[in-house]
Amino acid sequence: MNAFNVLFRFVITPMFLFSGTFFPVERLPVYLKGVAYATPLYHGVALTRGFVLGTIEFRAALVHGGVLLAIVVLSLVLAYRALSWRLVD
């Protein structure tokens, strides 16, 4: 099985299903709300929806933006380590 197919089947598709893109997170069961809040797509959707509808609060925008920034920084650090590890070997 191709790694790209595995990524889409087990990471990307569930992230879309549990991020509030198509279905409100508030209507999910409690154990799935935690999964939704952990996805970066949820924070992007909440931030975008709040700006478009004009209902975003400053604190919520900071929280969602901060989480997205933290995910970007963590991803860059992990990518740098993986690349430098591969270049050394």
PyMOL Python script that loads the backbone (N, CA, C, O; Angstrom):
from pymol import cmd

cmd.read_pdbstr("""\
ATOM      1  N   MET A   1       0.848  -1.178   0.000  1.00  0.00           N
ATOM      2  CA  MET A   1       0.000   0.000   0.000  1.00  0.00           C
ATOM      3  C   MET A   1       0.895   1.245   0.000  1.00  0.00           C
ATOM      4  O   MET A   1       1.903   1.307   0.704  1.00  0.00           O
ATOM      5  N   ASN A   2       0.520   2.178  -0.765  1.00  0.00           N
ATOM      6  CA  ASN A   2       1.276   3.405  -0.904  1.00  0.00           C
ATOM      7  C   ASN A   2       1.177   4.242   0.384  1.00  0.00           C
ATOM      8  O   ASN A   2       0.105   4.330   0.981  1.00  0.00           O
ATOM      9  N   ALA A   3       2.275   4.846   0.804  1.00  0.00           N
ATOM     10  CA  ALA A   3       2.280   5.656   2.024  1.00  0.00           C
ATOM     11  C   ALA A   3       1.369   6.866   1.893  1.00  0.00           C
ATOM     12  O   ALA A   3       0.786   7.317   2.878  1.00  0.00           O
ATOM     13  N   PHE A   4       1.244   7.391   0.681  1.00  0.00           N
ATOM     14  CA  PHE A   4       0.364   8.532   0.453  1.00  0.00           C
ATOM     15  C   PHE A   4      -1.095   8.153   0.708  1.00  0.00           C
ATOM     16  O   PHE A   4      -1.841   8.935   1.296  1.00  0.00           O
ATOM     17  N   ASN A   5      -1.505   6.964   0.274  1.00  0.00           N
ATOM     18  CA  ASN A   5      -2.868   6.494   0.520  1.00  0.00           C
ATOM     19  C   ASN A   5      -3.123   6.288   2.008  1.00  0.00           C
ATOM     20  O   ASN A   5      -4.203   6.606   2.505  1.00  0.00           O
ATOM     21  N   VAL A   6      -2.151   5.765   2.706  1.00  0.00           N
ATOM     22  CA  VAL A   6      -2.282   5.549   4.146  1.00  0.00           C
ATOM     23  C   VAL A   6      -2.431   6.882   4.860  1.00  0.00           C
ATOM     24  O   VAL A   6      -3.255   7.018   5.765  1.00  0.00           O
ATOM     25  N   LEU A   7      -1.645   7.854   4.461  1.00  0.00           N
ATOM     26  CA  LEU A   7      -1.733   9.188   5.064  1.00  0.00           C
ATOM     27  C   LEU A   7      -3.123   9.775   4.881  1.00  0.00           C
ATOM     28  O   LEU A   7      -3.699  10.308   5.830  1.00  0.00           O
ATOM     29  N   PHE A   8      -3.660   9.688   3.693  1.00  0.00           N
ATOM     30  CA  PHE A   8      -4.993  10.235   3.452  1.00  0.00           C
ATOM     31  C   PHE A   8      -6.080   9.452   4.166  1.00  0.00           C
ATOM     32  O   PHE A   8      -7.021  10.042   4.696  1.00  0.00           O
ATOM     33  N   ARG A   9      -5.964   8.136   4.188  1.00  0.00           N
ATOM     34  CA  ARG A   9      -7.008   7.320   4.799  1.00  0.00           C
ATOM     35  C   ARG A   9      -7.058   7.466   6.309  1.00  0.00           C
ATOM     36  O   ARG A   9      -8.145   7.531   6.884  1.00  0.00           O
ATOM     37  N   PHE A  10      -5.903   7.518   6.963  1.00  0.00           N
ATOM     38  CA  PHE A  10      -5.881   7.481   8.426  1.00  0.00           C
ATOM     39  C   PHE A  10      -5.569   8.816   9.098  1.00  0.00           C
ATOM     40  O   PHE A  10      -5.690   8.923  10.318  1.00  0.00           O
ATOM     41  N   VAL A  11      -5.171   9.839   8.335  1.00  0.00           N
ATOM     42  CA  VAL A  11      -4.853  11.135   8.944  1.00  0.00           C
ATOM     43  C   VAL A  11      -5.729  12.249   8.370  1.00  0.00           C
ATOM     44  O   VAL A  11      -6.452  12.910   9.116  1.00  0.00           O
ATOM     45  N   ILE A  12      -5.674  12.458   7.077  1.00  0.00           N
ATOM     46  CA  ILE A  12      -6.349  13.593   6.466  1.00  0.00           C
ATOM     47  C   ILE A  12      -7.871  13.466   6.531  1.00  0.00           C
ATOM     48  O   ILE A  12      -8.549  14.412   6.933  1.00  0.00           O
ATOM     49  N   THR A  13      -8.414  12.321   6.145  1.00  0.00           N
ATOM     50  CA  THR A  13      -9.871  12.153   6.141  1.00  0.00           C
ATOM     51  C   THR A  13     -10.471  12.259   7.543  1.00  0.00           C
ATOM     52  O   THR A  13     -11.454  12.980   7.710  1.00  0.00           O
ATOM     53  N   PRO A  14      -9.931  11.578   8.562  1.00  0.00           N
ATOM     54  CA  PRO A  14     -10.487  11.780   9.906  1.00  0.00           C
ATOM     55  C   PRO A  14     -10.329  13.215  10.403  1.00  0.00           C
ATOM     56  O   PRO A  14     -11.177  13.710  11.145  1.00  0.00           O
ATOM     57  N   MET A  15      -9.251  13.883   9.998  1.00  0.00           N
ATOM     58  CA  MET A  15      -9.076  15.269  10.422  1.00  0.00           C
ATOM     59  C   MET A  15     -10.207  16.140   9.860  1.00  0.00           C
ATOM     60  O   MET A  15     -10.723  17.007  10.566  1.00  0.00           O
ATOM     61  N   PHE A  16     -10.588  15.923   8.621  1.00  0.00           N
ATOM     62  CA  PHE A  16     -11.710  16.668   8.044  1.00  0.00           C
ATOM     63  C   PHE A  16     -13.025  16.306   8.720  1.00  0.00           C
ATOM     64  O   PHE A  16     -13.862  17.177   8.959  1.00  0.00           O
ATOM     65  N   LEU A  17     -13.212  15.033   9.027  1.00  0.00           N
ATOM     66  CA  LEU A  17     -14.473  14.607   9.627  1.00  0.00           C
ATOM     67  C   LEU A  17     -14.660  15.147  11.040  1.00  0.00           C
ATOM     68  O   LEU A  17     -15.782  15.464  11.433  1.00  0.00           O
ATOM     69  N   PHE A  18     -13.573  15.257  11.814  1.00  0.00           N
ATOM     70  CA  PHE A  18     -13.688  15.641  13.217  1.00  0.00           C
ATOM     71  C   PHE A  18     -13.198  17.055  13.507  1.00  0.00           C
ATOM     72  O   PHE A  18     -12.900  17.366  14.660  1.00  0.00           O
ATOM     73  N   SER A  19     -13.107  17.915  12.503  1.00  0.00           N
ATOM     74  CA  SER A  19     -12.557  19.250  12.744  1.00  0.00           C
ATOM     75  C   SER A  19     -13.600  20.352  12.729  1.00  0.00           C
ATOM     76  O   SER A  19     -13.266  21.512  12.969  1.00  0.00           O
ATOM     77  N   GLY A  20     -14.835  20.028  12.458  1.00  0.00           N
ATOM     78  CA  GLY A  20     -15.864  21.053  12.397  1.00  0.00           C
ATOM     79  C   GLY A  20     -16.017  21.662  11.022  1.00  0.00           C
ATOM     80  O   GLY A  20     -16.727  22.655  10.864  1.00  0.00           O
ATOM     81  N   THR A  21     -15.377  21.099  10.040  1.00  0.00           N
ATOM     82  CA  THR A  21     -15.489  21.622   8.682  1.00  0.00           C
ATOM     83  C   THR A  21     -16.879  21.345   8.116  1.00  0.00           C
ATOM     84  O   THR A  21     -17.499  22.240   7.542  1.00  0.00           O
ATOM     85  N   PHE A  22     -17.373  20.124   8.268  1.00  0.00           N
ATOM     86  CA  PHE A  22     -18.658  19.742   7.701  1.00  0.00           C
ATOM     87  C   PHE A  22     -19.728  19.506   8.758  1.00  0.00           C
ATOM     88  O   PHE A  22     -20.918  19.504   8.442  1.00  0.00           O
ATOM     89  N   PHE A  23     -19.328  19.312   9.986  1.00  0.00           N
ATOM     90  CA  PHE A  23     -20.251  18.956  11.061  1.00  0.00           C
ATOM     91  C   PHE A  23     -19.832  19.721  12.310  1.00  0.00           C
ATOM     92  O   PHE A  23     -18.644  19.736  12.634  1.00  0.00           O
ATOM     93  N   PRO A  24     -20.760  20.356  13.024  1.00  0.00           N
ATOM     94  CA  PRO A  24     -20.373  21.142  14.203  1.00  0.00           C
ATOM     95  C   PRO A  24     -19.731  20.278  15.290  1.00  0.00           C
ATOM     96  O   PRO A  24     -20.244  19.212  15.633  1.00  0.00           O
ATOM     97  N   VAL A  25     -18.629  20.741  15.814  1.00  0.00           N
ATOM     98  CA  VAL A  25     -17.910  20.002  16.859  1.00  0.00           C
ATOM     99  C   VAL A  25     -18.760  19.892  18.123  1.00  0.00           C
ATOM    100  O   VAL A  25     -18.649  18.905  18.851  1.00  0.00           O
ATOM    101  N   GLU A  26     -19.590  20.870  18.391  1.00  0.00           N
ATOM    102  CA  GLU A  26     -20.428  20.862  19.601  1.00  0.00           C
ATOM    103  C   GLU A  26     -21.400  19.687  19.619  1.00  0.00           C
ATOM    104  O   GLU A  26     -21.861  19.292  20.690  1.00  0.00           O
ATOM    105  N   ARG A  27     -21.717  19.129  18.469  1.00  0.00           N
ATOM    106  CA  ARG A  27     -22.665  18.016  18.403  1.00  0.00           C
ATOM    107  C   ARG A  27     -21.970  16.659  18.458  1.00  0.00           C
ATOM    108  O   ARG A  27     -22.642  15.628  18.445  1.00  0.00           O
ATOM    109  N   LEU A  28     -20.655  16.636  18.520  1.00  0.00           N
ATOM    110  CA  LEU A  28     -19.918  15.381  18.624  1.00  0.00           C
ATOM    111  C   LEU A  28     -19.981  14.849  20.050  1.00  0.00           C
ATOM    112  O   LEU A  28     -20.170  15.626  20.986  1.00  0.00           O
ATOM    113  N   PRO A  29     -19.825  13.533  20.237  1.00  0.00           N
ATOM    114  CA  PRO A  29     -19.725  12.992  21.596  1.00  0.00           C
ATOM    115  C   PRO A  29     -18.489  13.556  22.303  1.00  0.00           C
ATOM    116  O   PRO A  29     -17.553  14.034  21.662  1.00  0.00           O
ATOM    117  N   VAL A  30     -18.506  13.490  23.618  1.00  0.00           N
ATOM    118  CA  VAL A  30     -17.447  14.097  24.429  1.00  0.00           C
ATOM    119  C   VAL A  30     -16.075  13.538  24.061  1.00  0.00           C
ATOM    120  O   VAL A  30     -15.114  14.300  23.959  1.00  0.00           O
ATOM    121  N   TYR A  31     -15.964  12.236  23.863  1.00  0.00           N
ATOM    122  CA  TYR A  31     -14.657  11.638  23.571  1.00  0.00           C
ATOM    123  C   TYR A  31     -14.136  12.041  22.190  1.00  0.00           C
ATOM    124  O   TYR A  31     -12.926  12.006  21.966  1.00  0.00           O
ATOM    125  N   LEU A  32     -15.005  12.418  21.270  1.00  0.00           N
ATOM    126  CA  LEU A  32     -14.552  12.868  19.955  1.00  0.00           C
ATOM    127  C   LEU A  32     -14.260  14.366  19.926  1.00  0.00           C
ATOM    128  O   LEU A  32     -13.554  14.842  19.037  1.00  0.00           O
ATOM    129  N   LYS A  33     -14.796  15.110  20.890  1.00  0.00           N
ATOM    130  CA  LYS A  33     -14.482  16.541  20.962  1.00  0.00           C
ATOM    131  C   LYS A  33     -12.996  16.746  21.237  1.00  0.00           C
ATOM    132  O   LYS A  33     -12.382  17.659  20.684  1.00  0.00           O
ATOM    133  N   GLY A  34     -12.426  15.916  22.074  1.00  0.00           N
ATOM    134  CA  GLY A  34     -10.994  15.996  22.348  1.00  0.00           C
ATOM    135  C   GLY A  34     -10.168  15.742  21.103  1.00  0.00           C
ATOM    136  O   GLY A  34      -9.145  16.393  20.887  1.00  0.00           O
ATOM    137  N   VAL A  35     -10.603  14.802  20.287  1.00  0.00           N
ATOM    138  CA  VAL A  35      -9.922  14.533  19.016  1.00  0.00           C
ATOM    139  C   VAL A  35     -10.041  15.749  18.110  1.00  0.00           C
ATOM    140  O   VAL A  35      -9.071  16.140  17.462  1.00  0.00           O
ATOM    141  N   ALA A  36     -11.217  16.342  18.063  1.00  0.00           N
ATOM    142  CA  ALA A  36     -11.436  17.511  17.206  1.00  0.00           C
ATOM    143  C   ALA A  36     -10.574  18.684  17.655  1.00  0.00           C
ATOM    144  O   ALA A  36      -9.973  19.363  16.823  1.00  0.00           O
ATOM    145  N   TYR A  37     -10.508  18.928  18.955  1.00  0.00           N
ATOM    146  CA  TYR A  37      -9.729  20.061  19.453  1.00  0.00           C
ATOM    147  C   TYR A  37      -8.229  19.867  19.243  1.00  0.00           C
ATOM    148  O   TYR A  37      -7.472  20.838  19.244  1.00  0.00           O
ATOM    149  N   ALA A  38      -7.798  18.628  19.063  1.00  0.00           N
ATOM    150  CA  ALA A  38      -6.373  18.356  18.866  1.00  0.00           C
ATOM    151  C   ALA A  38      -5.931  18.526  17.417  1.00  0.00           C
ATOM    152  O   ALA A  38      -4.731  18.562  17.144  1.00  0.00           O
ATOM    153  N   THR A  39      -6.864  18.629  16.491  1.00  0.00           N
ATOM    154  CA  THR A  39      -6.486  18.749  15.085  1.00  0.00           C
ATOM    155  C   THR A  39      -6.186  20.194  14.727  1.00  0.00           C
ATOM    156  O   THR A  39      -6.875  21.103  15.190  1.00  0.00           O
ATOM    157  N   PRO A  40      -5.174  20.415  13.916  1.00  0.00           N
ATOM    158  CA  PRO A  40      -4.880  21.789  13.500  1.00  0.00           C
ATOM    159  C   PRO A  40      -5.970  22.360  12.599  1.00  0.00           C
ATOM    160  O   PRO A  40      -6.181  23.572  12.574  1.00  0.00           O
ATOM    161  N   LEU A  41      -6.652  21.511  11.873  1.00  0.00           N
ATOM    162  CA  LEU A  41      -7.710  21.996  10.987  1.00  0.00           C
ATOM    163  C   LEU A  41      -8.853  22.611  11.781  1.00  0.00           C
ATOM    164  O   LEU A  41      -9.468  23.571  11.319  1.00  0.00           O
ATOM    165  N   TYR A  42      -9.154  22.081  12.971  1.00  0.00           N
ATOM    166  CA  TYR A  42     -10.201  22.666  13.807  1.00  0.00           C
ATOM    167  C   TYR A  42      -9.873  24.117  14.127  1.00  0.00           C
ATOM    168  O   TYR A  42     -10.737  24.988  14.035  1.00  0.00           O
ATOM    169  N   HIS A  43      -8.632  24.374  14.500  1.00  0.00           N
ATOM    170  CA  HIS A  43      -8.245  25.737  14.866  1.00  0.00           C
ATOM    171  C   HIS A  43      -8.289  26.670  13.658  1.00  0.00           C
ATOM    172  O   HIS A  43      -8.674  27.832  13.782  1.00  0.00           O
ATOM    173  N   GLY A  44      -7.898  26.168  12.501  1.00  0.00           N
ATOM    174  CA  GLY A  44      -7.986  26.975  11.285  1.00  0.00           C
ATOM    175  C   GLY A  44      -9.424  27.266  10.901  1.00  0.00           C
ATOM    176  O   GLY A  44      -9.745  28.383  10.493  1.00  0.00           O
ATOM    177  N   VAL A  45     -10.296  26.269  11.029  1.00  0.00           N
ATOM    178  CA  VAL A  45     -11.713  26.446  10.709  1.00  0.00           C
ATOM    179  C   VAL A  45     -12.353  27.421  11.698  1.00  0.00           C
ATOM    180  O   VAL A  45     -13.097  28.311  11.286  1.00  0.00           O
ATOM    181  N   ALA A  46     -12.079  27.269  12.971  1.00  0.00           N
ATOM    182  CA  ALA A  46     -12.658  28.161  13.979  1.00  0.00           C
ATOM    183  C   ALA A  46     -12.190  29.598  13.777  1.00  0.00           C
ATOM    184  O   ALA A  46     -12.980  30.534  13.899  1.00  0.00           O
ATOM    185  N   LEU A  47     -10.927  29.773  13.472  1.00  0.00           N
ATOM    186  CA  LEU A  47     -10.383  31.109  13.242  1.00  0.00           C
ATOM    187  C   LEU A  47     -10.998  31.735  11.992  1.00  0.00           C
ATOM    188  O   LEU A  47     -11.427  32.889  12.024  1.00  0.00           O
ATOM    189  N   THR A  48     -11.043  30.995  10.912  1.00  0.00           N
ATOM    190  CA  THR A  48     -11.600  31.510   9.662  1.00  0.00           C
ATOM    191  C   THR A  48     -13.091  31.794   9.799  1.00  0.00           C
ATOM    192  O   THR A  48     -13.567  32.842   9.363  1.00  0.00           O
ATOM    193  N   ARG A  49     -13.825  30.870  10.400  1.00  0.00           N
ATOM    194  CA  ARG A  49     -15.266  31.067  10.572  1.00  0.00           C
ATOM    195  C   ARG A  49     -15.553  32.291  11.437  1.00  0.00           C
ATOM    196  O   ARG A  49     -16.480  33.050  11.157  1.00  0.00           O
ATOM    197  N   GLY A  50     -14.763  32.477  12.477  1.00  0.00           N
ATOM    198  CA  GLY A  50     -14.958  33.641  13.334  1.00  0.00           C
ATOM    199  C   GLY A  50     -14.690  34.953  12.620  1.00  0.00           C
ATOM    200  O   GLY A  50     -15.420  35.925  12.813  1.00  0.00           O
ATOM    201  N   PHE A  51     -13.650  34.992  11.796  1.00  0.00           N
ATOM    202  CA  PHE A  51     -13.349  36.214  11.043  1.00  0.00           C
ATOM    203  C   PHE A  51     -14.395  36.487   9.974  1.00  0.00           C
ATOM    204  O   PHE A  51     -14.808  37.632   9.792  1.00  0.00           O
ATOM    205  N   VAL A  52     -14.826  35.457   9.271  1.00  0.00           N
ATOM    206  CA  VAL A  52     -15.807  35.633   8.191  1.00  0.00           C
ATOM    207  C   VAL A  52     -17.156  36.085   8.744  1.00  0.00           C
ATOM    208  O   VAL A  52     -17.794  36.975   8.180  1.00  0.00           O
ATOM    209  N   LEU A  53     -17.588  35.478   9.840  1.00  0.00           N
ATOM    210  CA  LEU A  53     -18.878  35.829  10.419  1.00  0.00           C
ATOM    211  C   LEU A  53     -18.811  37.048  11.326  1.00  0.00           C
ATOM    212  O   LEU A  53     -19.841  37.600  11.714  1.00  0.00           O
ATOM    213  N   GLY A  54     -17.599  37.466  11.661  1.00  0.00           N
ATOM    214  CA  GLY A  54     -17.443  38.630  12.539  1.00  0.00           C
ATOM    215  C   GLY A  54     -17.757  38.335  13.988  1.00  0.00           C
ATOM    216  O   GLY A  54     -18.106  39.245  14.740  1.00  0.00           O
ATOM    217  N   THR A  55     -17.639  37.084  14.395  1.00  0.00           N
ATOM    218  CA  THR A  55     -17.985  36.701  15.766  1.00  0.00           C
ATOM    219  C   THR A  55     -16.772  36.312  16.597  1.00  0.00           C
ATOM    220  O   THR A  55     -16.923  35.854  17.729  1.00  0.00           O
ATOM    221  N   ILE A  56     -15.591  36.482  16.063  1.00  0.00           N
ATOM    222  CA  ILE A  56     -14.383  36.056  16.776  1.00  0.00           C
ATOM    223  C   ILE A  56     -14.060  37.034  17.896  1.00  0.00           C
ATOM    224  O   ILE A  56     -14.161  38.249  17.725  1.00  0.00           O
ATOM    225  N   GLU A  57     -13.676  36.498  19.022  1.00  0.00           N
ATOM    226  CA  GLU A  57     -13.193  37.322  20.126  1.00  0.00           C
ATOM    227  C   GLU A  57     -11.672  37.363  20.054  1.00  0.00           C
ATOM    228  O   GLU A  57     -11.041  36.455  19.513  1.00  0.00           O
ATOM    229  N   PHE A  58     -11.097  38.415  20.598  1.00  0.00           N
ATOM    230  CA  PHE A  58      -9.650  38.600  20.527  1.00  0.00           C
ATOM    231  C   PHE A  58      -8.912  37.445  21.192  1.00  0.00           C
ATOM    232  O   PHE A  58      -7.923  36.943  20.658  1.00  0.00           O
ATOM    233  N   ARG A  59      -9.391  37.032  22.346  1.00  0.00           N
ATOM    234  CA  ARG A  59      -8.731  35.946  23.082  1.00  0.00           C
ATOM    235  C   ARG A  59      -8.803  34.628  22.293  1.00  0.00           C
ATOM    236  O   ARG A  59      -7.821  33.889  22.227  1.00  0.00           O
ATOM    237  N   ALA A  60      -9.954  34.343  21.705  1.00  0.00           N
ATOM    238  CA  ALA A  60     -10.103  33.121  20.913  1.00  0.00           C
ATOM    239  C   ALA A  60      -9.197  33.152  19.694  1.00  0.00           C
ATOM    240  O   ALA A  60      -8.607  32.134  19.330  1.00  0.00           O
ATOM    241  N   ALA A  61      -9.082  34.318  19.059  1.00  0.00           N
ATOM    242  CA  ALA A  61      -8.194  34.441  17.902  1.00  0.00           C
ATOM    243  C   ALA A  61      -6.744  34.204  18.308  1.00  0.00           C
ATOM    244  O   ALA A  61      -5.990  33.567  17.573  1.00  0.00           O
ATOM    245  N   LEU A  62      -6.354  34.711  19.466  1.00  0.00           N
ATOM    246  CA  LEU A  62      -4.991  34.476  19.951  1.00  0.00           C
ATOM    247  C   LEU A  62      -4.744  33.007  20.253  1.00  0.00           C
ATOM    248  O   LEU A  62      -3.680  32.476  19.935  1.00  0.00           O
ATOM    249  N   VAL A  63      -5.714  32.354  20.859  1.00  0.00           N
ATOM    250  CA  VAL A  63      -5.557  30.933  21.193  1.00  0.00           C
ATOM    251  C   VAL A  63      -5.435  30.097  19.925  1.00  0.00           C
ATOM    252  O   VAL A  63      -4.518  29.284  19.803  1.00  0.00           O
ATOM    253  N   HIS A  64      -6.354  30.291  18.982  1.00  0.00           N
ATOM    254  CA  HIS A  64      -6.318  29.505  17.746  1.00  0.00           C
ATOM    255  C   HIS A  64      -5.062  29.815  16.931  1.00  0.00           C
ATOM    256  O   HIS A  64      -4.426  28.907  16.396  1.00  0.00           O
ATOM    257  N   GLY A  65      -4.709  31.085  16.839  1.00  0.00           N
ATOM    258  CA  GLY A  65      -3.489  31.458  16.119  1.00  0.00           C
ATOM    259  C   GLY A  65      -2.242  30.926  16.804  1.00  0.00           C
ATOM    260  O   GLY A  65      -1.298  30.500  16.138  1.00  0.00           O
ATOM    261  N   GLY A  66      -2.234  30.947  18.131  1.00  0.00           N
ATOM    262  CA  GLY A  66      -1.091  30.421  18.874  1.00  0.00           C
ATOM    263  C   GLY A  66      -0.921  28.927  18.702  1.00  0.00           C
ATOM    264  O   GLY A  66       0.199  28.435  18.563  1.00  0.00           O
ATOM    265  N   VAL A  67      -2.027  28.205  18.711  1.00  0.00           N
ATOM    266  CA  VAL A  67      -1.956  26.751  18.499  1.00  0.00           C
ATOM    267  C   VAL A  67      -1.433  26.456  17.099  1.00  0.00           C
ATOM    268  O   VAL A  67      -0.587  25.578  16.926  1.00  0.00           O
ATOM    269  N   LEU A  68      -1.930  27.183  16.094  1.00  0.00           N
ATOM    270  CA  LEU A  68      -1.451  26.971  14.731  1.00  0.00           C
ATOM    271  C   LEU A  68       0.024  27.317  14.601  1.00  0.00           C
ATOM    272  O   LEU A  68       0.772  26.611  13.925  1.00  0.00           O
ATOM    273  N   LEU A  69       0.444  28.395  15.243  1.00  0.00           N
ATOM    274  CA  LEU A  69       1.855  28.765  15.211  1.00  0.00           C
ATOM    275  C   LEU A  69       2.717  27.721  15.900  1.00  0.00           C
ATOM    276  O   LEU A  69       3.802  27.398  15.415  1.00  0.00           O
ATOM    277  N   ALA A  70       2.254  27.192  17.015  1.00  0.00           N
ATOM    278  CA  ALA A  70       3.001  26.146  17.724  1.00  0.00           C
ATOM    279  C   ALA A  70       3.127  24.887  16.866  1.00  0.00           C
ATOM    280  O   ALA A  70       4.178  24.247  16.859  1.00  0.00           O
ATOM    281  N   ILE A  71       2.075  24.533  16.149  1.00  0.00           N
ATOM    282  CA  ILE A  71       2.129  23.360  15.283  1.00  0.00           C
ATOM    283  C   ILE A  71       3.109  23.581  14.143  1.00  0.00           C
ATOM    284  O   ILE A  71       3.849  22.669  13.775  1.00  0.00           O
ATOM    285  N   VAL A  72       3.119  24.784  13.580  1.00  0.00           N
ATOM    286  CA  VAL A  72       4.063  25.094  12.495  1.00  0.00           C
ATOM    287  C   VAL A  72       5.497  25.018  13.002  1.00  0.00           C
ATOM    288  O   VAL A  72       6.355  24.427  12.346  1.00  0.00           O
ATOM    289  N   VAL A  73       5.766  25.611  14.162  1.00  0.00           N
ATOM    290  CA  VAL A  73       7.124  25.600  14.712  1.00  0.00           C
ATOM    291  C   VAL A  73       7.564  24.172  15.027  1.00  0.00           C
ATOM    292  O   VAL A  73       8.687  23.783  14.705  1.00  0.00           O
ATOM    293  N   LEU A  74       6.690  23.395  15.652  1.00  0.00           N
ATOM    294  CA  LEU A  74       7.019  22.006  15.965  1.00  0.00           C
ATOM    295  C   LEU A  74       7.278  21.203  14.689  1.00  0.00           C
ATOM    296  O   LEU A  74       8.205  20.395  14.639  1.00  0.00           O
ATOM    297  N   SER A  75       6.463  21.425  13.666  1.00  0.00           N
ATOM    298  CA  SER A  75       6.655  20.717  12.399  1.00  0.00           C
ATOM    299  C   SER A  75       7.982  21.092  11.743  1.00  0.00           C
ATOM    300  O   SER A  75       8.667  20.228  11.195  1.00  0.00           O
ATOM    301  N   LEU A  76       8.348  22.367  11.794  1.00  0.00           N
ATOM    302  CA  LEU A  76       9.620  22.790  11.218  1.00  0.00           C
ATOM    303  C   LEU A  76      10.809  22.192  11.965  1.00  0.00           C
ATOM    304  O   LEU A  76      11.792  21.782  11.347  1.00  0.00           O
ATOM    305  N   VAL A  77      10.720  22.143  13.281  1.00  0.00           N
ATOM    306  CA  VAL A  77      11.801  21.552  14.075  1.00  0.00           C
ATOM    307  C   VAL A  77      11.938  20.061  13.757  1.00  0.00           C
ATOM    308  O   VAL A  77      13.049  19.565  13.571  1.00  0.00           O
ATOM    309  N   LEU A  78      10.822  19.352  13.696  1.00  0.00           N
ATOM    310  CA  LEU A  78      10.875  17.927  13.377  1.00  0.00           C
ATOM    311  C   LEU A  78      11.384  17.684  11.963  1.00  0.00           C
ATOM    312  O   LEU A  78      12.147  16.746  11.731  1.00  0.00           O
ATOM    313  N   ALA A  79      10.968  18.524  11.014  1.00  0.00           N
ATOM    314  CA  ALA A  79      11.451  18.372   9.636  1.00  0.00           C
ATOM    315  C   ALA A  79      12.943  18.654   9.557  1.00  0.00           C
ATOM    316  O   ALA A  79      13.661  17.959   8.837  1.00  0.00           O
ATOM    317  N   TYR A  80      13.425  19.658  10.281  1.00  0.00           N
ATOM    318  CA  TYR A  80      14.846  19.972  10.279  1.00  0.00           C
ATOM    319  C   TYR A  80      15.659  18.816  10.855  1.00  0.00           C
ATOM    320  O   TYR A  80      16.700  18.448  10.311  1.00  0.00           O
ATOM    321  N   ARG A  81      15.177  18.249  11.954  1.00  0.00           N
ATOM    322  CA  ARG A  81      15.889  17.119  12.564  1.00  0.00           C
ATOM    323  C   ARG A  81      15.906  15.899  11.647  1.00  0.00           C
ATOM    324  O   ARG A  81      16.927  15.224  11.517  1.00  0.00           O
ATOM    325  N   ALA A  82      14.771  15.625  11.014  1.00  0.00           N
ATOM    326  CA  ALA A  82      14.707  14.473  10.118  1.00  0.00           C
ATOM    327  C   ALA A  82      15.612  14.680   8.911  1.00  0.00           C
ATOM    328  O   ALA A  82      16.282  13.744   8.475  1.00  0.00           O
ATOM    329  N   LEU A  83      15.642  15.885   8.370  1.00  0.00           N
ATOM    330  CA  LEU A  83      16.475  16.152   7.210  1.00  0.00           C
ATOM    331  C   LEU A  83      17.950  16.105   7.569  1.00  0.00           C
ATOM    332  O   LEU A  83      18.753  15.532   6.833  1.00  0.00           O
ATOM    333  N   SER A  84      18.309  16.703   8.697  1.00  0.00           N
ATOM    334  CA  SER A  84      19.718  16.675   9.086  1.00  0.00           C
ATOM    335  C   SER A  84      20.174  15.261   9.439  1.00  0.00           C
ATOM    336  O   SER A  84      21.329  14.903   9.204  1.00  0.00           O
ATOM    337  N   TRP A  85      19.266  14.453  10.005  1.00  0.00           N
ATOM    338  CA  TRP A  85      19.598  13.058  10.310  1.00  0.00           C
ATOM    339  C   TRP A  85      19.852  12.276   9.025  1.00  0.00           C
ATOM    340  O   TRP A  85      20.779  11.469   8.957  1.00  0.00           O
ATOM    341  N   ARG A  86      19.035  12.512   8.016  1.00  0.00           N
ATOM    342  CA  ARG A  86      19.206  11.809   6.744  1.00  0.00           C
ATOM    343  C   ARG A  86      20.448  12.270   5.994  1.00  0.00           C
ATOM    344  O   ARG A  86      21.080  11.470   5.304  1.00  0.00           O
ATOM    345  N   LEU A  87      20.810  13.547   6.115  1.00  0.00           N
ATOM    346  CA  LEU A  87      21.972  14.054   5.415  1.00  0.00           C
ATOM    347  C   LEU A  87      23.274  13.571   6.047  1.00  0.00           C
ATOM    348  O   LEU A  87      24.287  13.429   5.363  1.00  0.00           O
ATOM    349  N   VAL A  88      23.241  13.321   7.354  1.00  0.00           N
ATOM    350  CA  VAL A  88      24.448  12.868   8.049  1.00  0.00           C
ATOM    351  C   VAL A  88      24.736  11.411   7.695  1.00  0.00           C
ATOM    352  O   VAL A  88      25.895  11.042   7.509  1.00  0.00           O
ATOM    353  N   ASP A  89      23.709  10.588   7.602  1.00  0.00           N
ATOM    354  CA  ASP A  89      23.925   9.153   7.306  1.00  0.00           C
ATOM    355  C   ASP A  89      24.262   8.900   5.895  1.00  0.00           C
ATOM    356  O   ASP A  89      24.468   7.750   5.506  1.00  0.00           O
TER     357      ASP A  89
END
""", "prot")
cmd.dss("prot")
cmd.show_as("cartoon", "prot")
cmd.util.cbc("prot")
cmd.orient("prot")
